[in-house]
Amino acid sequence: MLLFGAGKCHKEPTHCFPSASPSWAGMKIDRKTVARLTLPANLDDKIFFDSTLRGFGYRVRRAGRASARLLRSYVVQYRRAGGSRRMLLGSADVLTAEQARAAAKKILASVALGEDPAAEKVARRHKDAHSLKATIEDYFAVKRDAVRPRTYAEIVRYLTGPHFKPLHVVPLDQITRKDVAHRLARITAEHGSITAVRARGALSSLYSWAMGMGLVEHNPVVGTFRPKDAEPRERVLEDHELAAIWRAAGDGAYGKVIKLLKRRCWHLQPIGL
């Protein structure tokens, strides 16, 4: 059901809707009629509604309480879920009456089909605030104390470095599989396949977390090609081979590093240098 007149605006107090114009009934908003419209001296804000397209209006308001300058714009208004919704179509300095009417028809048609364009616009604005960069920062706050320092440093490196930087400003839900695949191809060409595999995994983990938080509905990394990872080792060194390396390393600086690394492998624990 469309609203012809003023009422309560979505999530705003009642006084935010200017007065409607019952005297305007029977007149069509077009280039000639809007040119004659002016604001009554006793009003600061007024909407003149069209007689042929219910809900389509022409708004005239003062730039300030004591200002003589008038601001003119086209609006569309409708009812949804027991309340009124009003959307700005655009300034009358930019849109013609015909262009505004066409835009209003499109919105009102979607309302007739059960949609809520104003609510969708608010939701879109909310999603746009969740860019990849902003989401990465929230993700880091969760991961900082949940993983080992070295693992956290790797996540930071892959997500904040140059690998996905072109996507940082894009809303999280607007990044496509094609976008991710393109970046993976560039990472492979510029930094190698191993780096691409690690970067792909970091981004996929972020999206899995974002899905759990309700920020996105799907993971665009899924289905992208997986760069070739490092080949697994064919074998490990035998004891006599390790002993030969130990003897050949000597006691110089290089030899000490080799022996230190060997001890680390034997004891399976990190060491501080």
C-alpha positions as CSV (number, residue, x, y, z in Angstrom):
1,M,0.0,0.0,0.0
2,L,1.4,3.4,-1.0
3,L,1.2,6.4,1.2
4,F,-0.2,9.6,-0.2
5,G,0.8,12.3,2.2
6,A,3.0,12.7,5.3
7,G,3.5,10.3,8.1
8,K,6.1,8.7,10.3
9,C,9.5,8.3,8.6
10,H,11.6,5.2,9.0
11,K,13.5,5.2,12.3
12,E,13.0,9.0,12.6
13,P,10.6,11.1,14.8
14,T,7.3,12.1,13.4
15,H,8.2,15.8,13.0
16,C,10.9,14.9,10.5
17,F,8.3,14.5,7.7
18,P,7.2,17.9,6.3
19,S,3.6,18.7,5.6
20,A,2.0,17.3,2.6
21,S,-0.1,19.2,0.1
22,P,-3.8,18.5,-0.1
23,S,-4.2,21.5,-2.3
24,W,-1.9,19.9,-4.9
25,A,-4.4,17.1,-5.7
26,G,-5.3,17.1,-9.3
27,M,-2.0,18.4,-10.5
28,K,0.8,16.5,-12.1
29,I,4.5,17.1,-11.3
30,D,6.4,18.0,-14.4
31,R,8.8,20.6,-15.6
32,K,6.2,23.4,-15.9
33,T,4.4,22.8,-12.6
34,V,7.6,22.5,-10.4
35,A,8.8,25.8,-11.8
36,R,5.8,27.6,-10.2
37,L,6.1,26.0,-6.8
38,T,7.3,28.0,-3.9
39,L,7.3,27.5,-0.1
40,P,4.5,29.2,1.9
41,A,5.8,31.9,4.3
42,N,4.6,30.0,7.4
43,L,6.4,26.7,6.5
44,D,10.0,25.6,6.4
45,D,9.4,22.3,4.6
46,K,6.7,21.1,2.3
47,I,6.1,18.1,-0.1
48,F,3.9,18.4,-3.1
49,F,2.6,15.0,-4.1
50,D,1.8,14.0,-7.6
51,S,-1.8,13.3,-8.5
52,T,-1.1,10.6,-11.1
53,L,1.7,8.6,-9.4
54,R,0.8,8.1,-5.8
55,G,3.8,8.4,-3.5
56,F,5.9,10.5,-5.9
57,G,6.6,14.0,-4.5
58,Y,8.5,17.2,-5.0
59,R,10.0,18.6,-1.7
60,V,10.8,22.2,-1.1
61,R,12.6,23.3,2.2
62,R,14.6,26.1,3.5
63,A,18.4,25.7,3.8
64,G,18.1,27.0,7.4
65,R,15.5,28.5,9.6
66,A,16.4,32.1,8.8
67,S,17.6,31.3,5.3
68,A,15.9,32.6,2.1
69,R,17.6,29.9,0.0
70,L,15.3,27.0,-0.9
71,L,16.4,23.4,-1.5
72,R,14.4,21.4,-4.0
73,S,14.4,17.6,-4.4
74,Y,12.3,14.7,-5.6
75,V,11.2,12.0,-3.2
76,V,9.2,8.8,-3.1
77,Q,7.2,7.5,-0.2
78,Y,5.4,4.2,0.6
79,R,4.2,2.1,3.4
80,R,5.8,-1.1,4.5
81,A,5.5,-3.2,7.7
82,G,3.1,-0.8,9.4
83,G,5.3,2.3,8.8
84,S,6.2,4.8,6.2
85,R,9.4,4.8,4.2
86,R,10.7,7.8,2.4
87,M,13.6,7.8,-0.1
88,L,15.4,10.7,-1.7
89,L,15.5,10.4,-5.5
90,G,17.8,13.3,-6.0
91,S,18.2,17.0,-6.2
92,A,16.0,18.9,-8.6
93,D,19.2,20.6,-9.7
94,V,20.4,17.3,-11.1
95,L,17.2,15.4,-12.0
96,T,14.5,16.5,-14.3
97,A,10.9,15.8,-13.4
98,E,10.7,13.0,-16.0
99,Q,13.9,11.3,-14.7
100,A,12.6,11.5,-11.1
101,R,9.2,10.0,-12.2
102,A,10.9,7.1,-13.9
103,A,13.0,6.4,-10.8
104,A,9.9,6.6,-8.6
105,K,8.0,4.2,-10.8
106,K,10.9,1.7,-10.5
107,I,10.9,1.9,-6.7
108,L,7.1,1.7,-6.4
109,A,7.0,-1.3,-8.7
110,S,9.5,-3.1,-6.4
111,V,7.3,-2.2,-3.4
112,A,4.3,-3.7,-5.2
113,L,6.3,-6.9,-5.6
114,G,6.9,-7.1,-1.9
115,E,10.3,-5.5,-1.6
116,D,11.5,-2.7,0.7
117,P,13.9,-0.5,-1.2
118,A,14.5,1.9,1.7
119,A,15.5,-1.0,4.1
120,E,17.6,-2.5,1.4
121,K,19.4,0.8,1.0
122,V,20.2,1.0,4.7
123,A,21.4,-2.6,4.7
124,R,23.6,-1.9,1.7
125,R,25.1,1.1,3.4
126,H,25.8,-1.1,6.5
127,K,27.5,-3.7,4.3
128,D,29.6,-1.1,2.5
129,A,31.0,-0.1,5.8
130,H,32.5,-3.6,6.1
131,S,35.2,-3.4,3.6
132,L,37.9,-6.1,3.4
133,K,40.3,-3.8,5.2
134,A,37.9,-3.1,8.1
135,T,37.0,-6.8,8.4
136,I,40.7,-7.7,8.5
137,E,41.2,-5.4,11.5
138,D,38.3,-7.1,13.3
139,Y,39.7,-10.5,12.4
140,F,43.1,-9.6,13.8
141,A,41.5,-8.6,17.1
142,V,40.1,-12.2,17.4
143,K,43.2,-14.0,16.1
144,R,45.8,-12.1,18.1
145,D,45.4,-14.1,21.3
146,A,44.0,-17.3,19.6
147,V,47.1,-18.4,17.6
148,R,50.8,-18.6,18.2
149,P,52.7,-15.3,17.6
150,R,54.5,-16.7,14.5
151,T,51.2,-17.8,13.0
152,Y,49.6,-14.4,13.7
153,A,52.5,-12.6,12.1
154,E,52.0,-14.8,9.0
155,I,48.3,-13.9,8.8
156,V,49.1,-10.2,9.1
157,R,51.7,-10.4,6.4
158,Y,49.5,-12.1,3.9
159,L,46.4,-10.1,4.5
160,T,47.8,-6.6,5.0
161,G,50.7,-6.8,2.5
162,P,50.5,-6.1,-1.2
163,H,48.8,-9.5,-2.0
164,F,45.2,-8.4,-1.6
165,K,45.7,-4.6,-1.2
166,P,43.7,-3.8,-4.4
167,L,40.7,-5.4,-2.7
168,H,41.0,-3.7,0.7
169,V,38.5,-0.9,-0.2
170,V,35.9,-3.2,-1.6
171,P,32.9,-4.2,0.6
172,L,33.5,-7.7,1.8
173,D,30.3,-9.2,0.2
174,Q,31.1,-7.6,-3.1
175,I,34.4,-9.4,-3.7
176,T,33.9,-12.2,-6.2
177,R,35.6,-15.4,-7.1
178,K,36.9,-13.8,-10.2
179,D,38.5,-11.0,-8.0
180,V,40.2,-13.6,-5.8
181,A,41.4,-15.7,-8.7
182,H,42.9,-12.6,-10.4
183,R,44.8,-11.7,-7.3
184,L,46.1,-15.3,-6.9
185,A,47.4,-15.3,-10.4
186,R,49.2,-12.1,-9.8
187,I,50.7,-13.3,-6.5
188,T,51.9,-16.5,-8.2
189,A,53.5,-14.5,-11.0
190,E,55.2,-12.0,-8.7
191,H,55.9,-14.0,-5.5
192,G,55.7,-17.6,-6.4
193,S,53.2,-20.4,-6.0
194,I,54.1,-21.1,-2.3
195,T,53.3,-17.6,-1.3
196,A,50.1,-17.7,-3.3
197,V,49.0,-20.9,-1.5
198,R,49.6,-19.3,1.9
199,A,47.9,-16.1,1.0
200,R,44.9,-18.0,-0.4
201,G,44.6,-20.0,2.9
202,A,44.8,-16.8,5.0
203,L,42.0,-15.1,2.9
204,S,39.8,-18.2,3.0
205,S,40.1,-18.5,6.8
206,L,39.1,-14.8,7.1
207,Y,36.0,-15.5,5.0
208,S,35.1,-18.5,7.0
209,W,35.2,-16.4,10.1
210,A,33.2,-13.7,8.5
211,M,30.5,-16.2,7.5
212,G,30.2,-17.3,11.1
213,M,29.8,-13.7,12.1
214,G,27.0,-13.2,9.6
215,L,28.9,-10.6,7.6
216,V,28.8,-12.6,4.3
217,E,26.8,-15.5,2.9
218,H,29.6,-17.2,0.9
219,N,33.3,-17.6,0.6
220,P,34.6,-16.4,-2.8
221,V,37.9,-18.2,-2.3
222,V,36.1,-21.6,-2.6
223,G,36.3,-22.8,-6.2
224,T,39.3,-20.7,-7.1
225,F,42.4,-22.5,-8.5
226,R,44.9,-23.7,-5.9
227,P,48.5,-22.8,-6.9
228,K,51.0,-25.6,-6.8
229,D,52.4,-26.0,-3.3
230,A,55.9,-27.0,-2.4
231,E,56.8,-30.6,-3.3
232,P,57.0,-32.9,-0.3
233,R,60.5,-34.3,0.6
234,E,61.3,-37.6,-1.0
235,R,63.2,-38.8,2.0
236,V,65.0,-37.7,5.2
237,L,68.7,-38.0,5.9
238,E,70.0,-41.2,7.4
239,D,71.9,-41.1,10.7
240,H,75.3,-41.6,9.0
241,E,74.6,-38.7,6.7
242,L,73.7,-36.4,9.6
243,A,76.9,-37.5,11.3
244,A,79.0,-36.7,8.2
245,I,77.4,-33.2,8.0
246,W,78.2,-32.7,11.7
247,R,81.8,-33.5,11.3
248,A,82.2,-31.5,8.1
249,A,80.5,-28.4,9.6
250,G,83.5,-27.6,11.8
251,D,83.6,-25.1,14.7
252,G,83.4,-21.8,12.7
253,A,80.4,-19.5,12.7
254,Y,78.7,-21.3,9.8
255,G,79.3,-24.7,11.4
256,K,77.8,-23.6,14.7
257,V,74.6,-22.5,13.0
258,I,74.4,-25.8,11.3
259,K,74.9,-27.7,14.5
260,L,72.4,-25.4,16.3
261,L,69.7,-26.2,13.7
262,K,70.4,-29.9,13.9
263,R,70.0,-29.8,17.7
264,R,66.7,-28.0,17.2
265,C,65.5,-30.8,14.9
266,W,66.6,-33.5,17.3
267,H,64.9,-31.9,20.3
268,L,61.8,-30.7,18.4
269,Q,61.7,-27.5,20.3
270,P,62.4,-23.8,19.3
271,I,65.5,-22.1,20.4
272,G,66.4,-18.5,20.8
273,L,69.2,-17.0,18.9
